[in-house]
Amino acid sequence: MCLIVFDWQPNAAVPLKVAANRDEVYARPALPLHRWPDAMIIGGRDGERGGTWLAAAPGGRFAALTNVREPAGLAPLSPPSRGELVRAALESDDLETWLQTLRHGAAEAYAGFNLLALRAGTLWHLHHGRRGTRLSRVEPGCHALSNATLDTPWPKVAQALSTARRASGERVATTNGVDEAVAVEGWHAAMRTALQNPRIAADAMLPATGVDPALERFLSPAFIRGKHYGTRALTLAAVRISGETTLEETSFGPWGRIARESVTLTTAAV
């Protein structure tokens, strides 16, 4: 998962709205959005290591992950899959305690990552990279993650975040379910368009993460189109105050061609 944009409004009828792109090599096996047979989880699944990049569970549990791009960092030898962290976050009996365990050393086993995890009205962000591990509660508002830390102004992050903020406006939470549904649908429609933008950033705007400039350029769009690597899934999520979470996913193949039309699943409220 290489771009996550979200609107966090803890007091709203839909506290969390998410739009996310997963970028990966096309040859890596993966299952699209489905109900897991071995857990009360809905989400895609890595066919190689069994983890996931974004998933939800009953009771308003939600988690998503991005890798941190820092070639100069010292990666651990034979690290476990970072995708297992999403499932662990969803299934943890005490999310904050588990996150604190990661913060105080357990994250060192993994290569760099960002983890978003929602539970009981609190949205957490854990960043682990070569400069350390930081855990924080996310402040209300629109935010975005790519392969640095939260709201780092890479071009695709800044562009998607600008769209998210325009789509959210100064909306006041409403108790009218119809109005709320329309607001969520409108936000998701705007973000679906933003996250399918294939525009390559100007060289002067590219971040310096230590990879070759040609690769930095290739990775700069919100929607990456390539022969062997690119955006493989676009997921839209809505977590409701009732505890229900809806995920909608479209899958893509080489050069951005649709591989699977939109599929929608919803968790139970509890």
C-alpha positions as a printed NumPy array, in Angstrom:
array([[  0.   ,   0.   ,   0.   ],
       [  1.632,   3.218,  -1.108],
       [ -0.949,   5.959,  -0.72 ],
       [ -3.618,   6.29 ,   1.951],
       [ -5.796,   9.399,   2.238],
       [ -8.361,   9.679,   5.016],
       [-10.805,  12.008,   6.736],
       [-10.929,  11.433,  10.497],
       [-13.927,  13.032,  12.233],
       [-14.414,  11.153,  15.522],
       [-17.767,  12.758,  16.361],
       [-19.382,  12.209,  12.967],
       [-21.82 ,   9.449,  11.977],
       [-19.022,   8.153,   9.723],
       [-15.885,   8.892,  11.758],
       [-13.419,   7.549,   9.218],
       [-13.446,   7.737,   5.423],
       [-10.487,   6.258,   3.545],
       [ -9.207,   6.07 ,  -0.031],
       [ -6.088,   3.984,  -0.638],
       [ -3.911,   2.638,  -3.442],
       [ -1.858,  -0.507,  -3.075],
       [  1.25 ,  -0.543,  -5.285],
       [  3.037,  -3.854,  -5.814],
       [  4.72 ,  -6.064,  -8.402],
       [  2.05 ,  -7.789, -10.466],
       [  3.747, -11.168, -10.167],
       [  3.292, -11.283,  -6.388],
       [  0.26 , -13.487,  -5.665],
       [ -2.613, -11.835,  -3.811],
       [ -6.284, -12.424,  -3.11 ],
       [ -8.614,  -9.457,  -3.722],
       [-11.154,  -8.168,  -1.2  ],
       [-12.94 , -11.111,   0.424],
       [-14.136, -12.514,   3.734],
       [-11.27 , -14.427,   5.267],
       [-12.146, -18.055,   6.022],
       [ -9.902, -18.197,   9.092],
       [-10.737, -14.875,  10.755],
       [-13.54 , -12.314,  11.143],
       [-11.769,  -9.995,   8.719],
       [-12.594,  -8.517,   5.321],
       [ -9.785,  -7.321,   3.087],
       [ -7.331,  -8.341,   0.432],
       [ -4.59 , -10.802,   1.307],
       [ -0.991, -11.366,   0.327],
       [ -0.736, -14.81 ,  -1.257],
       [  2.964, -15.041,  -0.474],
       [  3.138, -14.26 ,   3.257],
       [ -0.537, -14.297,   4.336],
       [ -0.743, -10.74 ,   5.613],
       [ -2.656,  -7.764,   4.265],
       [ -2.248,  -4.078,   3.467],
       [ -5.733,  -2.917,   4.512],
       [ -8.58 ,  -4.701,   6.278],
       [-11.493,  -4.319,   8.67 ],
       [-13.194,  -6.366,  11.38 ],
       [-16.523,  -6.126,  13.243],
       [-16.99 ,  -3.383,  15.809],
       [-15.402,  -0.58 ,  13.798],
       [-11.924,  -2.109,  13.764],
       [ -9.825,  -0.903,  10.853],
       [ -6.116,  -1.038,  10.008],
       [ -3.898,  -0.22 ,   7.034],
       [ -0.195,  -0.228,   6.283],
       [  2.372,   1.403,   4.02 ],
       [  6.041,   0.54 ,   3.678],
       [  8.635,   3.239,   4.403],
       [ 10.985,   3.942,   1.489],
       [ 14.449,   4.589,   2.866],
       [ 17.124,   2.549,   1.039],
       [ 19.796,   4.   ,   3.316],
       [ 18.13 ,   2.438,   6.355],
       [ 19.494,  -0.668,   8.015],
       [ 16.907,  -3.38 ,   7.382],
       [ 16.872,  -6.343,   9.781],
       [ 17.955,  -9.73 ,   8.472],
       [ 15.043, -11.967,   7.4  ],
       [ 12.355,  -9.635,   8.798],
       [  8.796, -10.896,   9.297],
       [  6.125,  -9.709,   6.892],
       [  4.854,  -6.243,   7.695],
       [  1.453,  -7.357,   6.429],
       [  0.989,  -9.437,   9.564],
       [  0.79 ,  -6.207,  11.578],
       [ -2.605,  -5.292,  10.096],
       [ -4.158,  -8.561,  11.201],
       [ -2.523,  -8.304,  14.611],
       [ -3.926,  -4.788,  15.055],
       [ -7.436,  -5.974,  14.193],
       [ -7.293,  -8.978,  16.513],
       [ -5.458,  -7.432,  19.472],
       [ -7.48 ,  -7.46 ,  22.697],
       [ -5.719,  -4.287,  23.891],
       [ -4.667,  -2.263,  20.86 ],
       [ -2.901,   0.545,  22.729],
       [ -0.798,  -1.86 ,  24.805],
       [  0.16 ,  -3.824,  21.693],
       [  1.13 ,  -0.62 ,  19.869],
       [  3.201,   0.497,  22.833],
       [  5.027,  -2.848,  22.675],
       [  5.91 ,  -2.116,  19.05 ],
       [  6.96 ,   1.416,  19.964],
       [  9.282,   0.225,  22.709],
       [ 11.265,  -2.252,  20.646],
       [  9.135,  -4.906,  18.962],
       [  8.987,  -2.865,  15.74 ],
       [ 12.757,  -3.286,  15.338],
       [ 12.19 ,  -6.762,  13.917],
       [ 10.478,  -5.24 ,  10.872],
       [ 11.597,  -3.171,   7.92 ],
       [ 10.206,   0.39 ,   7.92 ],
       [  6.438,   0.851,   7.977],
       [  3.498,   3.097,   8.797],
       [  0.537,   1.522,  10.559],
       [ -2.887,   3.114,  10.978],
       [ -5.194,   1.4  ,  13.451],
       [ -8.677,   2.381,  14.651],
       [-10.317,   1.134,  17.815],
       [-12.917,   2.53 ,  20.216],
       [-12.928,   6.078,  18.899],
       [ -9.146,   6.489,  18.702],
       [ -7.148,   6.44 ,  15.48 ],
       [ -3.46 ,   5.606,  15.975],
       [ -0.464,   6.141,  13.718],
       [  2.736,   4.19 ,  14.291],
       [  5.771,   5.129,  12.187],
       [  8.854,   2.927,  12.226],
       [ 11.934,   3.97 ,  10.264],
       [ 15.663,   4.474,  10.529],
       [ 15.176,   7.506,  12.772],
       [ 13.158,   5.576,  15.304],
       [  9.624,   4.498,  16.136],
       [  6.898,   7.021,  16.956],
       [  3.335,   6.411,  18.12 ],
       [  0.656,   9.115,  18.144],
       [ -3.072,   9.654,  18.211],
       [ -4.215,  11.132,  14.898],
       [ -5.774,  14.579,  15.162],
       [ -9.178,  15.143,  13.518],
       [ -9.092,  16.264,   9.89 ],
       [ -7.81 ,  15.062,   6.544],
       [ -4.447,  13.313,   6.408],
       [ -2.38 ,  11.261,   3.97 ],
       [  0.368,   8.66 ,   4.041],
       [  2.683,   7.429,   1.334],
       [  6.105,   5.899,   1.992],
       [  7.354,   8.522,   4.454],
       [  5.586,   9.588,   7.642],
       [  2.142,  11.144,   8.066],
       [  1.412,  14.177,   5.842],
       [  4.935,  14.325,   4.368],
       [  4.321,  16.661,   1.381],
       [  5.368,  14.449,  -1.516],
       [  3.593,  15.602,  -4.706],
       [  1.023,  12.782,  -4.789],
       [  0.351,  13.198,  -1.077],
       [ -0.154,  16.953,  -1.377],
       [ -2.409,  16.63 ,  -4.429],
       [ -4.584,  13.896,  -2.938],
       [ -4.78 ,  15.695,   0.401],
       [ -5.886,  18.9  ,  -1.298],
       [ -8.704,  16.995,  -3.005],
       [ -9.714,  15.331,   0.265],
       [ -9.936,  18.66 ,   2.047],
       [-11.976,  20.249,  -0.74 ],
       [-14.328,  17.262,  -0.776],
       [-14.762,  17.421,   3.007],
       [-15.128,  21.199,   3.118],
       [-16.347,  22.513,   6.435],
       [-19.017,  19.805,   6.667],
       [-20.853,  19.712,   9.978],
       [-21.759,  16.203,  11.185],
       [-25.434,  15.473,  10.652],
       [-27.798,  12.962,  12.171],
       [-29.649,  12.592,   8.873],
       [-28.554,   9.222,   7.477],
       [-29.434,  10.13 ,   3.905],
       [-27.375,  13.313,   4.   ],
       [-24.446,  11.485,   5.593],
       [-24.565,   8.763,   2.936],
       [-24.521,  11.391,   0.206],
       [-21.558,  13.124,   1.835],
       [-19.595,   9.868,   2.036],
       [-20.432,   8.975,  -1.551],
       [-19.312,  12.408,  -2.749],
       [-16.023,  12.225,  -0.836],
       [-15.299,   8.761,  -2.182],
       [-16.131,   9.822,  -5.75 ],
       [-13.683,  12.725,  -5.532],
       [-10.975,  10.52 ,  -4.058],
       [-11.514,   7.757,  -6.614],
       [-10.696,  10.28 ,  -9.331],
       [ -7.719,  11.712,  -7.41 ],
       [ -6.204,   8.3  ,  -6.756],
       [ -6.407,   7.342, -10.425],
       [ -4.303,  10.328, -11.47 ],
       [ -1.267,   9.002, -13.418],
       [  0.506,  12.369, -13.675],
       [  4.258,  12.164, -13.054],
       [  5.626,  14.87 , -10.777],
       [  8.071,  17.467, -12.067],
       [ 11.68 ,  16.614, -11.257],
       [ 12.018,  19.656,  -9.019],
       [  9.177,  18.363,  -6.844],
       [ 10.448,  14.792,  -6.417],
       [ 11.434,  13.631,  -2.925],
       [ 14.976,  12.406,  -2.36 ],
       [ 14.582,   8.97 ,  -0.804],
       [ 17.847,   7.484,  -2.071],
       [ 16.543,   5.58 ,  -5.078],
       [ 17.547,   6.275,  -8.684],
       [ 15.905,   9.489, -10.039],
       [ 14.228,   7.519, -12.845],
       [ 12.612,   5.228, -10.282],
       [ 11.65 ,   8.195,  -8.098],
       [  9.947,   9.704, -11.127],
       [  8.147,   6.433, -11.952],
       [  6.843,   6.139,  -8.384],
       [  5.672,   9.755,  -8.131],
       [  2.075,   9.502,  -9.453],
       [ -0.873,   8.644,  -7.256],
       [ -1.728,   5.903,  -9.765],
       [  1.32 ,   4.028, -11.053],
       [  1.099,   2.333, -14.43 ],
       [  3.845,  -0.093, -15.423],
       [  4.488,  -3.433, -17.045],
       [  5.77 ,  -5.278, -13.971],
       [  4.88 ,  -2.943, -11.083],
       [  2.068,  -0.52 , -10.444],
       [ -1.153,   0.245,  -8.604],
       [ -2.916,  -3.074,  -8.11 ],
       [ -5.892,  -2.061,  -5.968],
       [ -7.894,   1.048,  -5.135],
       [ -9.88 ,   0.687,  -1.923],
       [-12.544,   2.981,  -0.485],
       [-13.594,   2.523,   3.143],
       [-16.223,   3.973,   5.453],
       [-16.236,   3.205,   9.178],
       [-19.582,   4.05 ,  10.772],
       [-20.274,   4.985,  14.376],
       [-22.464,   1.863,  14.547],
       [-19.358,  -0.289,  14.164],
       [-20.039,  -1.347,  10.584],
       [-17.252,  -0.873,   8.059],
       [-17.715,  -1.003,   4.283],
       [-14.831,  -1.678,   1.915],
       [-15.032,  -1.245,  -1.856],
       [-12.143,  -2.44 ,  -4.001],
       [-11.21 ,  -2.289,  -7.687],
       [ -8.244,  -4.355,  -8.883],
       [ -5.82 ,  -3.446, -11.669],
       [ -3.266,  -5.254, -13.794],
       [ -0.291,  -4.158, -15.926],
       [ -0.511,  -0.65 , -17.408],
       [ -3.459,   0.155, -15.153],
       [ -6.003,  -2.052, -16.885],
       [ -8.943,  -3.111, -14.709],
       [ -8.476,  -6.718, -13.603],
       [-11.552,  -6.937, -11.366],
       [-14.495,  -4.59 , -11.261],
       [-15.564,  -2.952,  -8.023],
       [-16.566,  -5.311,  -5.194],
       [-18.119,  -4.153,  -1.895],
       [-18.225,  -5.938,   1.478],
       [-19.419,  -4.803,   4.909],
       [-18.453,  -6.038,   8.381],
       [-20.902,  -6.646,  11.181],
       [-21.466,  -3.846,  13.683],
       [-20.176,  -5.96 ,  16.601]])
